[in-house]
Amino acid sequence: MGAVPAVQARGLVKTFREQRAVDGIDLDVRQGEIFGVLGPNGAGKTTTLKMLATLLPIDSGQAEIFGVDVAAHPNRVRQLIGVTGQYASVDEDLTATENLWLFGRLQGLRAADARSTARRLLEQFGLQEAADRRIAEFSGGMRRRLDLAASLITRPPLIFLDEPTTGLDPRTRGQMWDTIRGLVADGCTVLLTTQYLDEADQLADRVCVIDHGRKVAEGTPDDLKSQVGESTLQVQLESGADQAAAAEVVRRVLAEEPVLTPEAGRLNVALPDADRAADVLLGLRAAGVSIRSVSVARPTLDEVFLALTGHDVPADGSGTGRTDDIDDADHADHAGSALEAAR
Amino acid sequence: MSTTTDAATDAATDAATDAATDAATTAAGTSSVTGVPAAAPLAGRSPVRPLDTEAAFARTKGRVGAGDTVVQTFAMAWRALKKMRRNPEQFFDVALQPLLFTAMFAYVFGGAISGDVDSYLPLLIPGIVAQTVLTTCMATGTQLREDMDKGVFDRFRSLPMSRVAPLAGPMVADLVRYVTAAVLTYLMGLLLGYRPGGGVPGVAGAVVLAVFTGWAIAWAFTWIGTIARSARSVQGISMMILFPLTFLSNAFVPADTLPGWLETFTKVNPVSHLVSATRDLANNGTVTAQVAWTLLTGLAVIAIFLPLSVASYRRNL
């Protein structure tokens, strides 16, 4: 049986004032997959998601959710989706139980059913201890979980998650990932936006990268990463004078052109495979080039971006430039937290 | 994490049942729809019967019915009442204004306008009631604006719910405010020596009329709440409307003491109708044509501003 895509969008456009926040985006999300929309702040991720979720009118283009046109049947679409926003969309003054009860009632559950659904969801999300506490007293992670629970009351077949882990600590983030995987195991389709390459990598079956309201790439996370190499080798030379010799070694060993930073005496090169780093180092030793430090890291969102768009992540002055933060071993996380700091 | 896994398994069973039902519903319908080729089964995931367009239509309703709208309005009213109970400071204006203004106006203007406080009270109290319910309207608009800026409104907007319920719900809850404001003013009046000639039925009628009018006019402020940029600007705009409306009326002074042009304005001012109607009810126990004018004005305000508010709520955000 041929299934319709969970989401099919063609040429979506949203203009705010003069600026085209979303500029002709096509999306195809298959049923049962986790689809990631990856991009920096201000790329148009949230706007795209809001248009698909009937929260913003579509200026131009067309979108269907399970074959139902979003503009023509917003009320039907709302019954097929659950939306978890970037900022917890639950009521601060109500308790967890009251929130879920209210959303259940608003979606046509009888009072008793709304109560039992609230209880079941709180248990499922490990929030039963906090059932009668006001959301104002909740931690960020608890809020997000409650928010997600609130999106699942009527078991919608498609869930939109807008930056589900932005601002969460690593442990809570891992829990959230497990929860999201659980949703898909239950037969949901998930469309999520994220600024983190590692999140897309961990969760998504397919990813599209957007920048300035346009789609710049689409594929599996592996496809994306292969465009920048599995990992990056960075070598800090003892003396800048050796740079030409070092570059020559890299070309010979890897048949790749390194990126040089002459003033810092540094060179970066994409590795097809992390093991090849050793070959380069041996080559440098043989050529008599001294090294101050070496690192091999996974590509960051910045690097993916640079490779795809030819420009850096718009950094809002956050200092995520390629040359500044390379000594950090946990590359992706570092870029993530720097982006976050810029929020 | 183990609870999550267990619950997930339960949910998976349920989801499978749901999917089976969906498939049954659409067995007769067409099933082949063009689109992206179906994904290959993803490793480690239970195969789920995909949803097609027919099934998607079958499991959803095109519009929100009237019955649902009522249920949703009351659910939203329940929410507003919970919030009121948890933020009792919201009642300060409703509670303090009648007490403060009644006493102040009675002692400051009583002698000048009516000779003494006692003879001013029958003129003043219905005026203060009108002023208080109108000020309460302003709170309705301000709070709606504040509320709409919160994340939870994103969820309301993403739910398949009536677009009037998020506006009408708080309005229903606000009836508590209007009743509190009107009753407190009459109590304060009684305390100062006001003895309404209309007795309990007259005063009760006056309270009901004032509450209805306040509630009706609040729709105009709800509309302002949906179009203004911030709660502060709602307050600013509302003040500019409310002050002239209450003071350029017969609420605090007999209208015949005013210059001719102003007297004409006070005659058409809806606040004057409310004040005259409630004076007749509370002081004399008589139902006059003013009651009809007041009701008519109230209904007209609802008829104009309810659709405007819903349209603006739908459009903006």
Interface residues (C-beta under 8 A of the other chain):
Chain A: M1 G2 A3 V4 P5 A6 Q8 D28 R30 Q31 G32 E33 A53 T54 L55 I65 F66 G67 V68 H73 N75 R76 V77 R78 Q79 L80 I81 V83 G85 Y87 A88 S89 V90 D91 E92 D93 L94 E98 L102 F103 R105 L106 Q107 G108 R120 E123 Q124 F125 G126 R134 A150 R155 P157 Q175 D178 T179 G182 V184 A185 D186 G187 C188 D205
Chain B: M1 T3 T4 T5 A7 A8 A11 A12 D14 A15 A16 D18 A19 S31 S32 V33 T34 G35 V36 P37 A38 A39 L42 G44 R45 S46 V48 R49 P50 L51 D52 T53 A55 A56 F57 R59 T60 K61 G62 R63 V64 D68 V71 Q72 A75 M76 W78 R79 K82 K83 R86 N87 K150 G151 V152 F153 D154 R155 F156 R157 S158 L159 P160 M161 A165 L317
